[in-house]
Amino acid sequence: MQAEERLTLTLRMLTSGDDQQSLAFSYCLGRTTVSHILRETCSAIWKALGDIHVGPQSSPDDWREISKEFEDLWN
């Protein structure tokens, strides 16, 4: 399965809350395979985020800084 398909499967699970069995059926994969894909892809996303702080911020300046970092990183 290509990286794009793995990401699509993972994002579908994260956004819709579909269980692994229904994802396995939708993508014609085994449930264990779906489980491994989800684990690997979520781990890669978490690693790619690195030091990006996600959480409540205390001031508008904090949000401006996060916005600038996001724009610099993702253009």
CHARMM internal coordinates of N, CA and C (Angstrom, degrees):
IC EDIT
DIST 1 N 1 CA 1.4488
DIST 1 CA 1 C 1.5220
ANGL 1 N 1 CA 1 C 108.58
DIST 1 C 2 N 1.3205
ANGL 1 CA 1 C 2 N 116.47
DIHE 1 N 1 CA 1 C 2 N 132.30
DIST 2 N 2 CA 1.4659
ANGL 1 C 2 N 2 CA 122.87
DIHE 1 CA 1 C 2 N 2 CA -178.76
DIST 2 CA 2 C 1.5352
ANGL 2 N 2 CA 2 C 110.90
DIHE 1 C 2 N 2 CA 2 C -69.79
DIST 2 C 3 N 1.3363
ANGL 2 CA 2 C 3 N 115.11
DIHE 2 N 2 CA 2 C 3 N 157.63
DIST 3 N 3 CA 1.4650
ANGL 2 C 3 N 3 CA 120.57
DIHE 2 CA 2 C 3 N 3 CA -179.26
DIST 3 CA 3 C 1.5279
ANGL 3 N 3 CA 3 C 111.43
DIHE 2 C 3 N 3 CA 3 C -58.40
DIST 3 C 4 N 1.3244
ANGL 3 CA 3 C 4 N 117.01
DIHE 3 N 3 CA 3 C 4 N -38.35
DIST 4 N 4 CA 1.4680
ANGL 3 C 4 N 4 CA 120.37
DIHE 3 CA 3 C 4 N 4 CA -179.65
DIST 4 CA 4 C 1.5248
ANGL 4 N 4 CA 4 C 111.06
DIHE 3 C 4 N 4 CA 4 C -62.56
DIST 4 C 5 N 1.3307
ANGL 4 CA 4 C 5 N 116.12
DIHE 4 N 4 CA 4 C 5 N -40.33
DIST 5 N 5 CA 1.4621
ANGL 4 C 5 N 5 CA 120.44
DIHE 4 CA 4 C 5 N 5 CA 179.23
DIST 5 CA 5 C 1.5280
ANGL 5 N 5 CA 5 C 111.06
DIHE 4 C 5 N 5 CA 5 C -68.39
DIST 5 C 6 N 1.3202
ANGL 5 CA 5 C 6 N 115.78
DIHE 5 N 5 CA 5 C 6 N -38.15
DIST 6 N 6 CA 1.4702
ANGL 5 C 6 N 6 CA 120.11
DIHE 5 CA 5 C 6 N 6 CA 178.00
DIST 6 CA 6 C 1.5244
ANGL 6 N 6 CA 6 C 110.49
DIHE 5 C 6 N 6 CA 6 C -62.71
DIST 6 C 7 N 1.3449
ANGL 6 CA 6 C 7 N 115.13
DIHE 6 N 6 CA 6 C 7 N -43.74
DIST 7 N 7 CA 1.4586
ANGL 6 C 7 N 7 CA 119.60
DIHE 6 CA 6 C 7 N 7 CA 179.25
DIST 7 CA 7 C 1.5258
ANGL 7 N 7 CA 7 C 110.52
DIHE 6 C 7 N 7 CA 7 C -64.82
DIST 7 C 8 N 1.3263
ANGL 7 CA 7 C 8 N 117.19
DIHE 7 N 7 CA 7 C 8 N -42.42
DIST 8 N 8 CA 1.4592
ANGL 7 C 8 N 8 CA 121.25
DIHE 7 CA 7 C 8 N 8 CA 178.65
DIST 8 CA 8 C 1.5230
ANGL 8 N 8 CA 8 C 110.68
DIHE 7 C 8 N 8 CA 8 C -59.57
DIST 8 C 9 N 1.3091
ANGL 8 CA 8 C 9 N 117.15
DIHE 8 N 8 CA 8 C 9 N -46.63
DIST 9 N 9 CA 1.4642
ANGL 8 C 9 N 9 CA 121.67
DIHE 8 CA 8 C 9 N 9 CA 179.00
DIST 9 CA 9 C 1.5279
ANGL 9 N 9 CA 9 C 110.34
DIHE 8 C 9 N 9 CA 9 C -59.55
DIST 9 C 10 N 1.3244
ANGL 9 CA 9 C 10 N 116.38
DIHE 9 N 9 CA 9 C 10 N -45.61
DIST 10 N 10 CA 1.4678
ANGL 9 C 10 N 10 CA 120.94
DIHE 9 CA 9 C 10 N 10 CA -178.14
DIST 10 CA 10 C 1.5181
ANGL 10 N 10 CA 10 C 111.49
DIHE 9 C 10 N 10 CA 10 C -65.69
DIST 10 C 11 N 1.3264
ANGL 10 CA 10 C 11 N 116.86
DIHE 10 N 10 CA 10 C 11 N -45.33
DIST 11 N 11 CA 1.4655
ANGL 10 C 11 N 11 CA 119.87
DIHE 10 CA 10 C 11 N 11 CA 179.35
DIST 11 CA 11 C 1.5254
ANGL 11 N 11 CA 11 C 111.18
DIHE 10 C 11 N 11 CA 11 C -63.99
DIST 11 C 12 N 1.3080
ANGL 11 CA 11 C 12 N 116.54
DIHE 11 N 11 CA 11 C 12 N -36.24
DIST 12 N 12 CA 1.4740
ANGL 11 C 12 N 12 CA 119.84
DIHE 11 CA 11 C 12 N 12 CA 177.32
DIST 12 CA 12 C 1.5237
ANGL 12 N 12 CA 12 C 110.14
DIHE 11 C 12 N 12 CA 12 C -61.85
DIST 12 C 13 N 1.3225
ANGL 12 CA 12 C 13 N 116.64
DIHE 12 N 12 CA 12 C 13 N -43.70
DIST 13 N 13 CA 1.4632
ANGL 12 C 13 N 13 CA 120.04
DIHE 12 CA 12 C 13 N 13 CA 179.21
DIST 13 CA 13 C 1.5307
ANGL 13 N 13 CA 13 C 110.35
DIHE 12 C 13 N 13 CA 13 C -65.15
DIST 13 C 14 N 1.3215
ANGL 13 CA 13 C 14 N 117.20
DIHE 13 N 13 CA 13 C 14 N -43.69
DIST 14 N 14 CA 1.4620
ANGL 13 C 14 N 14 CA 120.46
DIHE 13 CA 13 C 14 N 14 CA -177.04
DIST 14 CA 14 C 1.5239
ANGL 14 N 14 CA 14 C 112.61
DIHE 13 C 14 N 14 CA 14 C -68.46
DIST 14 C 15 N 1.3209
ANGL 14 CA 14 C 15 N 117.67
DIHE 14 N 14 CA 14 C 15 N -35.11
DIST 15 N 15 CA 1.4604
ANGL 14 C 15 N 15 CA 120.02
DIHE 14 CA 14 C 15 N 15 CA -177.48
DIST 15 CA 15 C 1.5167
ANGL 15 N 15 CA 15 C 113.74
DIHE 14 C 15 N 15 CA 15 C -86.70
DIST 15 C 16 N 1.3265
ANGL 15 CA 15 C 16 N 117.02
DIHE 15 N 15 CA 15 C 16 N -33.88
DIST 16 N 16 CA 1.4648
ANGL 15 C 16 N 16 CA 119.19
DIHE 15 CA 15 C 16 N 16 CA -174.59
DIST 16 CA 16 C 1.5252
ANGL 16 N 16 CA 16 C 112.95
DIHE 15 C 16 N 16 CA 16 C -100.18
DIST 16 C 17 N 1.3200
ANGL 16 CA 16 C 17 N 116.00
DIHE 16 N 16 CA 16 C 17 N -21.77
DIST 17 N 17 CA 1.4539
ANGL 16 C 17 N 17 CA 119.21
DIHE 16 CA 16 C 17 N 17 CA -176.47
DIST 17 CA 17 C 1.5199
ANGL 17 N 17 CA 17 C 113.40
DIHE 16 C 17 N 17 CA 17 C 77.49
DIST 17 C 18 N 1.3443
ANGL 17 CA 17 C 18 N 116.74
DIHE 17 N 17 CA 17 C 18 N 13.21
DIST 18 N 18 CA 1.4672
ANGL 17 C 18 N 18 CA 119.62
DIHE 17 CA 17 C 18 N 18 CA 177.20
DIST 18 CA 18 C 1.5267
ANGL 18 N 18 CA 18 C 109.51
DIHE 17 C 18 N 18 CA 18 C -55.99
DIST 18 C 19 N 1.3254
ANGL 18 CA 18 C 19 N 116.08
DIHE 18 N 18 CA 18 C 19 N 143.71
DIST 19 N 19 CA 1.4587
ANGL 18 C 19 N 19 CA 118.15
DIHE 18 CA 18 C 19 N 19 CA 177.28
DIST 19 CA 19 C 1.5336
ANGL 19 N 19 CA 19 C 110.29
DIHE 18 C 19 N 19 CA 19 C -81.19
DIST 19 C 20 N 1.3116
ANGL 19 CA 19 C 20 N 115.62
DIHE 19 N 19 CA 19 C 20 N 166.60
DIST 20 N 20 CA 1.4653
ANGL 19 C 20 N 20 CA 120.82
DIHE 19 CA 19 C 20 N 20 CA -175.26
DIST 20 CA 20 C 1.5155
ANGL 20 N 20 CA 20 C 112.06
DIHE 19 C 20 N 20 CA 20 C -63.25
DIST 20 C 21 N 1.3112
ANGL 20 CA 20 C 21 N 117.34
DIHE 20 N 20 CA 20 C 21 N -34.21
DIST 21 N 21 CA 1.4603
ANGL 20 C 21 N 21 CA 120.13
DIHE 20 CA 20 C 21 N 21 CA -179.33
DIST 21 CA 21 C 1.5290
ANGL 21 N 21 CA 21 C 110.77
DIHE 20 C 21 N 21 CA 21 C -65.70
DIST 21 C 22 N 1.3319
ANGL 21 CA 21 C 22 N 117.98
DIHE 21 N 21 CA 21 C 22 N -43.18
DIST 22 N 22 CA 1.4623
ANGL 21 C 22 N 22 CA 119.56
DIHE 21 CA 21 C 22 N 22 CA -179.73
DIST 22 CA 22 C 1.5268
ANGL 22 N 22 CA 22 C 110.85
DIHE 21 C 22 N 22 CA 22 C -69.84
DIST 22 C 23 N 1.3344
ANGL 22 CA 22 C 23 N 117.29
DIHE 22 N 22 CA 22 C 23 N -34.54
DIST 23 N 23 CA 1.4672
ANGL 22 C 23 N 23 CA 120.00
DIHE 22 CA 22 C 23 N 23 CA 175.00
DIST 23 CA 23 C 1.5202
ANGL 23 N 23 CA 23 C 110.46
DIHE 22 C 23 N 23 CA 23 C -64.90
DIST 23 C 24 N 1.3176
ANGL 23 CA 23 C 24 N 116.25
DIHE 23 N 23 CA 23 C 24 N -42.17
DIST 24 N 24 CA 1.4631
ANGL 23 C 24 N 24 CA 120.42
DIHE 23 CA 23 C 24 N 24 CA 178.85
DIST 24 CA 24 C 1.5199
ANGL 24 N 24 CA 24 C 110.19
DIHE 23 C 24 N 24 CA 24 C -59.25
DIST 24 C 25 N 1.3202
ANGL 24 CA 24 C 25 N 117.08
DIHE 24 N 24 CA 24 C 25 N -43.11
DIST 25 N 25 CA 1.4612
ANGL 24 C 25 N 25 CA 121.40
DIHE 24 CA 24 C 25 N 25 CA 178.83
DIST 25 CA 25 C 1.5295
ANGL 25 N 25 CA 25 C 110.72
DIHE 24 C 25 N 25 CA 25 C -64.98
DIST 25 C 26 N 1.3325
ANGL 25 CA 25 C 26 N 116.91
DIHE 25 N 25 CA 25 C 26 N -45.33
DIST 26 N 26 CA 1.4710
ANGL 25 C 26 N 26 CA 121.70
DIHE 25 CA 25 C 26 N 26 CA -177.74
DIST 26 CA 26 C 1.5268
ANGL 26 N 26 CA 26 C 112.40
DIHE 25 C 26 N 26 CA 26 C -63.36
DIST 26 C 27 N 1.3253
ANGL 26 CA 26 C 27 N 116.45
DIHE 26 N 26 CA 26 C 27 N -36.07
DIST 27 N 27 CA 1.4608
ANGL 26 C 27 N 27 CA 120.74
DIHE 26 CA 26 C 27 N 27 CA -176.24
DIST 27 CA 27 C 1.5341
ANGL 27 N 27 CA 27 C 112.93
DIHE 26 C 27 N 27 CA 27 C -101.28
DIST 27 C 28 N 1.3275
ANGL 27 CA 27 C 28 N 116.73
DIHE 27 N 27 CA 27 C 28 N 6.27
DIST 28 N 28 CA 1.4686
ANGL 27 C 28 N 28 CA 122.09
DIHE 27 CA 27 C 28 N 28 CA -179.15
DIST 28 CA 28 C 1.5234
ANGL 28 N 28 CA 28 C 111.75
DIHE 27 C 28 N 28 CA 28 C 54.13
DIST 28 C 29 N 1.3223
ANGL 28 CA 28 C 29 N 115.34
DIHE 28 N 28 CA 28 C 29 N 49.09
DIST 29 N 29 CA 1.4591
ANGL 28 C 29 N 29 CA 122.60
DIHE 28 CA 28 C 29 N 29 CA 179.18
DIST 29 CA 29 C 1.5229
ANGL 29 N 29 CA 29 C 108.71
DIHE 28 C 29 N 29 CA 29 C -127.36
DIST 29 C 30 N 1.3132
ANGL 29 CA 29 C 30 N 115.81
DIHE 29 N 29 CA 29 C 30 N 163.38
DIST 30 N 30 CA 1.4546
ANGL 29 C 30 N 30 CA 120.21
DIHE 29 CA 29 C 30 N 30 CA 173.30
DIST 30 CA 30 C 1.5144
ANGL 30 N 30 CA 30 C 110.34
DIHE 29 C 30 N 30 CA 30 C -76.32
DIST 30 C 31 N 1.3354
ANGL 30 CA 30 C 31 N 116.80
DIHE 30 N 30 CA 30 C 31 N 153.15
DIST 31 N 31 CA 1.4588
ANGL 30 C 31 N 31 CA 120.45
DIHE 30 CA 30 C 31 N 31 CA -179.36
DIST 31 CA 31 C 1.5269
ANGL 31 N 31 CA 31 C 111.64
DIHE 30 C 31 N 31 CA 31 C -61.81
DIST 31 C 32 N 1.3296
ANGL 31 CA 31 C 32 N 116.70
DIHE 31 N 31 CA 31 C 32 N -38.58
DIST 32 N 32 CA 1.4608
ANGL 31 C 32 N 32 CA 120.51
DIHE 31 CA 31 C 32 N 32 CA 178.57
DIST 32 CA 32 C 1.5273
ANGL 32 N 32 CA 32 C 110.63
DIHE 31 C 32 N 32 CA 32 C -64.05
DIST 32 C 33 N 1.3260
ANGL 32 CA 32 C 33 N 116.97
DIHE 32 N 32 CA 32 C 33 N -39.26
DIST 33 N 33 CA 1.4634
ANGL 32 C 33 N 33 CA 121.01
DIHE 32 CA 32 C 33 N 33 CA 177.55
DIST 33 CA 33 C 1.5206
ANGL 33 N 33 CA 33 C 110.19
DIHE 32 C 33 N 33 CA 33 C -62.72
DIST 33 C 34 N 1.3179
ANGL 33 CA 33 C 34 N 117.06
DIHE 33 N 33 CA 33 C 34 N -44.12
DIST 34 N 34 CA 1.4678
ANGL 33 C 34 N 34 CA 121.20
DIHE 33 CA 33 C 34 N 34 CA 177.94
DIST 34 CA 34 C 1.5241
ANGL 34 N 34 CA 34 C 109.74
DIHE 33 C 34 N 34 CA 34 C -60.33
DIST 34 C 35 N 1.3172
ANGL 34 CA 34 C 35 N 116.80
DIHE 34 N 34 CA 34 C 35 N -43.48
DIST 35 N 35 CA 1.4649
ANGL 34 C 35 N 35 CA 121.13
DIHE 34 CA 34 C 35 N 35 CA 179.21
DIST 35 CA 35 C 1.5269
ANGL 35 N 35 CA 35 C 111.41
DIHE 34 C 35 N 35 CA 35 C -58.27
DIST 35 C 36 N 1.3215
ANGL 35 CA 35 C 36 N 116.87
DIHE 35 N 35 CA 35 C 36 N -44.71
DIST 36 N 36 CA 1.4684
ANGL 35 C 36 N 36 CA 121.08
DIHE 35 CA 35 C 36 N 36 CA 179.58
DIST 36 CA 36 C 1.5339
ANGL 36 N 36 CA 36 C 110.81
DIHE 35 C 36 N 36 CA 36 C -65.83
DIST 36 C 37 N 1.3197
ANGL 36 CA 36 C 37 N 116.72
DIHE 36 N 36 CA 36 C 37 N -42.29
DIST 37 N 37 CA 1.4680
ANGL 36 C 37 N 37 CA 120.58
DIHE 36 CA 36 C 37 N 37 CA 179.50
DIST 37 CA 37 C 1.5279
ANGL 37 N 37 CA 37 C 110.26
DIHE 36 C 37 N 37 CA 37 C -61.92
DIST 37 C 38 N 1.3251
ANGL 37 CA 37 C 38 N 116.76
DIHE 37 N 37 CA 37 C 38 N -45.74
DIST 38 N 38 CA 1.4616
ANGL 37 C 38 N 38 CA 120.09
DIHE 37 CA 37 C 38 N 38 CA 179.99
DIST 38 CA 38 C 1.5207
ANGL 38 N 38 CA 38 C 111.45
DIHE 37 C 38 N 38 CA 38 C -61.35
DIST 38 C 39 N 1.3201
ANGL 38 CA 38 C 39 N 116.44
DIHE 38 N 38 CA 38 C 39 N -45.12
DIST 39 N 39 CA 1.4670
ANGL 38 C 39 N 39 CA 120.80
DIHE 38 CA 38 C 39 N 39 CA -179.98
DIST 39 CA 39 C 1.5234
ANGL 39 N 39 CA 39 C 111.01
DIHE 38 C 39 N 39 CA 39 C -61.90
DIST 39 C 40 N 1.3268
ANGL 39 CA 39 C 40 N 117.10
DIHE 39 N 39 CA 39 C 40 N -47.94
DIST 40 N 40 CA 1.4656
ANGL 39 C 40 N 40 CA 121.28
DIHE 39 CA 39 C 40 N 40 CA -178.50
DIST 40 CA 40 C 1.5262
ANGL 40 N 40 CA 40 C 111.91
DIHE 39 C 40 N 40 CA 40 C -65.15
DIST 40 C 41 N 1.3377
ANGL 40 CA 40 C 41 N 116.63
DIHE 40 N 40 CA 40 C 41 N -42.97
DIST 41 N 41 CA 1.4577
ANGL 40 C 41 N 41 CA 120.08
DIHE 40 CA 40 C 41 N 41 CA -176.67
DIST 41 CA 41 C 1.5233
ANGL 41 N 41 CA 41 C 111.26
DIHE 40 C 41 N 41 CA 41 C -70.56
DIST 41 C 42 N 1.3191
ANGL 41 CA 41 C 42 N 117.35
DIHE 41 N 41 CA 41 C 42 N -42.92
DIST 42 N 42 CA 1.4688
ANGL 41 C 42 N 42 CA 119.56
DIHE 41 CA 41 C 42 N 42 CA 177.02
DIST 42 CA 42 C 1.5253
ANGL 42 N 42 CA 42 C 110.89
DIHE 41 C 42 N 42 CA 42 C -62.27
DIST 42 C 43 N 1.3132
ANGL 42 CA 42 C 43 N 117.01
DIHE 42 N 42 CA 42 C 43 N -38.91
DIST 43 N 43 CA 1.4598
ANGL 42 C 43 N 43 CA 121.15
DIHE 42 CA 42 C 43 N 43 CA 177.31
DIST 43 CA 43 C 1.5334
ANGL 43 N 43 CA 43 C 110.72
DIHE 42 C 43 N 43 CA 43 C -63.40
DIST 43 C 44 N 1.3233
ANGL 43 CA 43 C 44 N 117.35
DIHE 43 N 43 CA 43 C 44 N -42.52
DIST 44 N 44 CA 1.4680
ANGL 43 C 44 N 44 CA 121.05
DIHE 43 CA 43 C 44 N 44 CA 179.10
DIST 44 CA 44 C 1.5287
ANGL 44 N 44 CA 44 C 111.16
DIHE 43 C 44 N 44 CA 44 C -65.44
DIST 44 C 45 N 1.3330
ANGL 44 CA 44 C 45 N 117.02
DIHE 44 N 44 CA 44 C 45 N -39.91
DIST 45 N 45 CA 1.4710
ANGL 44 C 45 N 45 CA 120.41
DIHE 44 CA 44 C 45 N 45 CA 178.01
DIST 45 CA 45 C 1.5205
ANGL 45 N 45 CA 45 C 109.59
DIHE 44 C 45 N 45 CA 45 C -63.69
DIST 45 C 46 N 1.3197
ANGL 45 CA 45 C 46 N 116.13
DIHE 45 N 45 CA 45 C 46 N -46.31
DIST 46 N 46 CA 1.4660
ANGL 45 C 46 N 46 CA 120.74
DIHE 45 CA 45 C 46 N 46 CA -179.52
DIST 46 CA 46 C 1.5261
ANGL 46 N 46 CA 46 C 110.68
DIHE 45 C 46 N 46 CA 46 C -60.54
DIST 46 C 47 N 1.3370
ANGL 46 CA 46 C 47 N 116.48
DIHE 46 N 46 CA 46 C 47 N -43.08
DIST 47 N 47 CA 1.4595
ANGL 46 C 47 N 47 CA 120.99
DIHE 46 CA 46 C 47 N 47 CA 179.35
DIST 47 CA 47 C 1.5254
ANGL 47 N 47 CA 47 C 110.90
DIHE 46 C 47 N 47 CA 47 C -65.58
DIST 47 C 48 N 1.3470
ANGL 47 CA 47 C 48 N 117.40
DIHE 47 N 47 CA 47 C 48 N -40.01
DIST 48 N 48 CA 1.4703
ANGL 47 C 48 N 48 CA 121.78
DIHE 47 CA 47 C 48 N 48 CA -179.77
DIST 48 CA 48 C 1.5216
ANGL 48 N 48 CA 48 C 111.50
DIHE 47 C 48 N 48 CA 48 C -65.37
DIST 48 C 49 N 1.3300
ANGL 48 CA 48 C 49 N 116.76
DIHE 48 N 48 CA 48 C 49 N -32.45
DIST 49 N 49 CA 1.4580
ANGL 48 C 49 N 49 CA 119.67
DIHE 48 CA 48 C 49 N 49 CA 179.32
DIST 49 CA 49 C 1.5224
ANGL 49 N 49 CA 49 C 111.39
DIHE 48 C 49 N 49 CA 49 C -68.45
DIST 49 C 50 N 1.3241
ANGL 49 CA 49 C 50 N 116.08
DIHE 49 N 49 CA 49 C 50 N -29.44
DIST 50 N 50 CA 1.4569
ANGL 49 C 50 N 50 CA 121.40
DIHE 49 CA 49 C 50 N 50 CA 175.37
DIST 50 CA 50 C 1.5084
ANGL 50 N 50 CA 50 C 113.47
DIHE 49 C 50 N 50 CA 50 C 53.74
DIST 50 C 51 N 1.3218
ANGL 50 CA 50 C 51 N 114.95
DIHE 50 N 50 CA 50 C 51 N -118.44
DIST 51 N 51 CA 1.4543
ANGL 50 C 51 N 51 CA 121.48
DIHE 50 CA 50 C 51 N 51 CA -173.59
DIST 51 CA 51 C 1.5182
ANGL 51 N 51 CA 51 C 113.84
DIHE 50 C 51 N 51 CA 51 C -92.41
DIST 51 C 52 N 1.3163
ANGL 51 CA 51 C 52 N 117.73
DIHE 51 N 51 CA 51 C 52 N 11.50
DIST 52 N 52 CA 1.4607
ANGL 51 C 52 N 52 CA 119.13
DIHE 51 CA 51 C 52 N 52 CA 178.55
DIST 52 CA 52 C 1.5189
ANGL 52 N 52 CA 52 C 108.22
DIHE 51 C 52 N 52 CA 52 C -67.82
DIST 52 C 53 N 1.3015
ANGL 52 CA 52 C 53 N 115.20
DIHE 52 N 52 CA 52 C 53 N 124.21
DIST 53 N 53 CA 1.4666
ANGL 52 C 53 N 53 CA 120.60
DIHE 52 CA 52 C 53 N 53 CA -178.80
DIST 53 CA 53 C 1.5172
ANGL 53 N 53 CA 53 C 109.38
DIHE 52 C 53 N 53 CA 53 C -83.59
DIST 53 C 54 N 1.3191
ANGL 53 CA 53 C 54 N 115.39
DIHE 53 N 53 CA 53 C 54 N 125.16
DIST 54 N 54 CA 1.4541
ANGL 53 C 54 N 54 CA 120.81
DIHE 53 CA 53 C 54 N 54 CA 177.26
DIST 54 CA 54 C 1.5206
ANGL 54 N 54 CA 54 C 107.56
DIHE 53 C 54 N 54 CA 54 C -118.43
DIST 54 C 55 N 1.2993
ANGL 54 CA 54 C 55 N 116.27
DIHE 54 N 54 CA 54 C 55 N 119.99
DIST 55 N 55 CA 1.4513
ANGL 54 C 55 N 55 CA 119.86
DIHE 54 CA 54 C 55 N 55 CA 179.65
DIST 55 CA 55 C 1.5157
ANGL 55 N 55 CA 55 C 110.25
DIHE 54 C 55 N 55 CA 55 C 161.75
DIST 55 C 56 N 1.3178
ANGL 55 CA 55 C 56 N 116.03
DIHE 55 N 55 CA 55 C 56 N 178.91
DIST 56 N 56 CA 1.4593
ANGL 55 C 56 N 56 CA 119.27
DIHE 55 CA 55 C 56 N 56 CA -178.12
DIST 56 CA 56 C 1.5265
ANGL 56 N 56 CA 56 C 111.52
DIHE 55 C 56 N 56 CA 56 C -65.66
DIST 56 C 57 N 1.3058
ANGL 56 CA 56 C 57 N 115.27
DIHE 56 N 56 CA 56 C 57 N 139.64
DIST 57 N 57 CA 1.4533
ANGL 56 C 57 N 57 CA 120.78
DIHE 56 CA 56 C 57 N 57 CA 179.05
DIST 57 CA 57 C 1.5176
ANGL 57 N 57 CA 57 C 109.12
DIHE 56 C 57 N 57 CA 57 C -110.43
DIST 57 C 58 N 1.3200
ANGL 57 CA 57 C 58 N 115.87
DIHE 57 N 57 CA 57 C 58 N 155.95
DIST 58 N 58 CA 1.4542
ANGL 57 C 58 N 58 CA 118.39
DIHE 57 CA 57 C 58 N 58 CA -173.13
DIST 58 CA 58 C 1.5247
ANGL 58 N 58 CA 58 C 114.34
DIHE 57 C 58 N 58 CA 58 C -95.38
DIST 58 C 59 N 1.3229
ANGL 58 CA 58 C 59 N 118.16
DIHE 58 N 58 CA 58 C 59 N -15.54
DIST 59 N 59 CA 1.4643
ANGL 58 C 59 N 59 CA 117.59
DIHE 58 CA 58 C 59 N 59 CA -176.59
DIST 59 CA 59 C 1.5271
ANGL 59 N 59 CA 59 C 111.10
DIHE 58 C 59 N 59 CA 59 C -147.86
DIST 59 C 60 N 1.3232
ANGL 59 CA 59 C 60 N 116.93
DIHE 59 N 59 CA 59 C 60 N 160.21
DIST 60 N 60 CA 1.4702
ANGL 59 C 60 N 60 CA 120.55
DIHE 59 CA 59 C 60 N 60 CA 175.60
DIST 60 CA 60 C 1.5297
ANGL 60 N 60 CA 60 C 112.52
DIHE 59 C 60 N 60 CA 60 C -59.69
DIST 60 C 61 N 1.3281
ANGL 60 CA 60 C 61 N 117.14
DIHE 60 N 60 CA 60 C 61 N -31.80
DIST 61 N 61 CA 1.4677
ANGL 60 C 61 N 61 CA 120.17
DIHE 60 CA 60 C 61 N 61 CA 177.85
DIST 61 CA 61 C 1.5304
ANGL 61 N 61 CA 61 C 111.45
DIHE 60 C 61 N 61 CA 61 C -63.51
DIST 61 C 62 N 1.3300
ANGL 61 CA 61 C 62 N 116.40
DIHE 61 N 61 CA 61 C 62 N -37.32
DIST 62 N 62 CA 1.4642
ANGL 61 C 62 N 62 CA 119.92
DIHE 61 CA 61 C 62 N 62 CA 176.80
DIST 62 CA 62 C 1.5227
ANGL 62 N 62 CA 62 C 110.13
DIHE 61 C 62 N 62 CA 62 C -60.97
DIST 62 C 63 N 1.3348
ANGL 62 CA 62 C 63 N 116.34
DIHE 62 N 62 CA 62 C 63 N -43.62
DIST 63 N 63 CA 1.4643
ANGL 62 C 63 N 63 CA 120.52
DIHE 62 CA 62 C 63 N 63 CA 179.63
DIST 63 CA 63 C 1.5243
ANGL 63 N 63 CA 63 C 111.20
DIHE 62 C 63 N 63 CA 63 C -66.24
DIST 63 C 64 N 1.3326
ANGL 63 CA 63 C 64 N 117.98
DIHE 63 N 63 CA 63 C 64 N -36.83
DIST 64 N 64 CA 1.4673
ANGL 63 C 64 N 64 CA 120.17
DIHE 63 CA 63 C 64 N 64 CA 177.11
DIST 64 CA 64 C 1.5299
ANGL 64 N 64 CA 64 C 110.88
DIHE 63 C 64 N 64 CA 64 C -63.30
DIST 64 C 65 N 1.3164
ANGL 64 CA 64 C 65 N 116.01
DIHE 64 N 64 CA 64 C 65 N -40.47
DIST 65 N 65 CA 1.4646
ANGL 64 C 65 N 65 CA 120.84
DIHE 64 CA 64 C 65 N 65 CA 179.01
DIST 65 CA 65 C 1.5224
ANGL 65 N 65 CA 65 C 110.96
DIHE 64 C 65 N 65 CA 65 C -64.33
DIST 65 C 66 N 1.3176
ANGL 65 CA 65 C 66 N 116.91
DIHE 65 N 65 CA 65 C 66 N -44.24
DIST 66 N 66 CA 1.4672
ANGL 65 C 66 N 66 CA 121.08
DIHE 65 CA 65 C 66 N 66 CA 177.56
DIST 66 CA 66 C 1.5213
ANGL 66 N 66 CA 66 C 110.01
DIHE 65 C 66 N 66 CA 66 C -61.89
DIST 66 C 67 N 1.3221
ANGL 66 CA 66 C 67 N 116.39
DIHE 66 N 66 CA 66 C 67 N -43.03
DIST 67 N 67 CA 1.4647
ANGL 66 C 67 N 67 CA 120.91
DIHE 66 CA 66 C 67 N 67 CA 178.66
DIST 67 CA 67 C 1.5220
ANGL 67 N 67 CA 67 C 110.96
DIHE 66 C 67 N 67 CA 67 C -60.78
DIST 67 C 68 N 1.3248
ANGL 67 CA 67 C 68 N 117.20
DIHE 67 N 67 CA 67 C 68 N -43.02
DIST 68 N 68 CA 1.4630
ANGL 67 C 68 N 68 CA 121.11
DIHE 67 CA 67 C 68 N 68 CA 179.60
DIST 68 CA 68 C 1.5230
ANGL 68 N 68 CA 68 C 110.55
DIHE 67 C 68 N 68 CA 68 C -64.80
DIST 68 C 69 N 1.3283
ANGL 68 CA 68 C 69 N 117.49
DIHE 68 N 68 CA 68 C 69 N -44.02
DIST 69 N 69 CA 1.4614
ANGL 68 C 69 N 69 CA 120.88
DIHE 68 CA 68 C 69 N 69 CA 178.49
DIST 69 CA 69 C 1.5251
ANGL 69 N 69 CA 69 C 111.14
DIHE 68 C 69 N 69 CA 69 C -61.45
DIST 69 C 70 N 1.3272
ANGL 69 CA 69 C 70 N 116.58
DIHE 69 N 69 CA 69 C 70 N -41.63
DIST 70 N 70 CA 1.4660
ANGL 69 C 70 N 70 CA 120.74
DIHE 69 CA 69 C 70 N 70 CA 178.51
DIST 70 CA 70 C 1.5224
ANGL 70 N 70 CA 70 C 110.34
DIHE 69 C 70 N 70 CA 70 C -63.18
DIST 70 C 71 N 1.3402
ANGL 70 CA 70 C 71 N 116.53
DIHE 70 N 70 CA 70 C 71 N -45.15
DIST 71 N 71 CA 1.4748
ANGL 70 C 71 N 71 CA 120.06
DIHE 70 CA 70 C 71 N 71 CA 179.94
DIST 71 CA 71 C 1.5271
ANGL 71 N 71 CA 71 C 111.11
DIHE 70 C 71 N 71 CA 71 C -63.30
DIST 71 C 72 N 1.3362
ANGL 71 CA 71 C 72 N 116.99
DIHE 71 N 71 CA 71 C 72 N -42.35
DIST 72 N 72 CA 1.4634
ANGL 71 C 72 N 72 CA 120.86
DIHE 71 CA 71 C 72 N 72 CA 178.60
DIST 72 CA 72 C 1.5385
ANGL 72 N 72 CA 72 C 111.12
DIHE 71 C 72 N 72 CA 72 C -62.51
DIST 72 C 73 N 1.3151
ANGL 72 CA 72 C 73 N 115.77
DIHE 72 N 72 CA 72 C 73 N -41.42
DIST 73 N 73 CA 1.4622
ANGL 72 C 73 N 73 CA 120.58
DIHE 72 CA 72 C 73 N 73 CA -177.22
DIST 73 CA 73 C 1.5132
ANGL 73 N 73 CA 73 C 112.36
DIHE 72 C 73 N 73 CA 73 C -72.72
DIST 73 C 74 N 1.3340
ANGL 73 CA 73 C 74 N 116.95
DIHE 73 N 73 CA 73 C 74 N -43.06
DIST 74 N 74 CA 1.4703
ANGL 73 C 74 N 74 CA 120.66
DIHE 73 CA 73 C 74 N 74 CA -171.49
DIST 74 CA 74 C 1.5287
ANGL 74 N 74 CA 74 C 113.30
DIHE 73 C 74 N 74 CA 74 C -108.47
DIST 74 C 75 N 1.3373
ANGL 74 CA 74 C 75 N 117.47
DIHE 74 N 74 CA 74 C 75 N 1.13
DIST 75 N 75 CA 1.4632
ANGL 74 C 75 N 75 CA 122.65
DIHE 74 CA 74 C 75 N 75 CA 177.08
DIST 75 CA 75 C 1.5152
ANGL 75 N 75 CA 75 C 111.21
DIHE 74 C 75 N 75 CA 75 C 58.45
END
COOR INIT
IC SEED 1 N 1 CA 1 C
IC BUILD
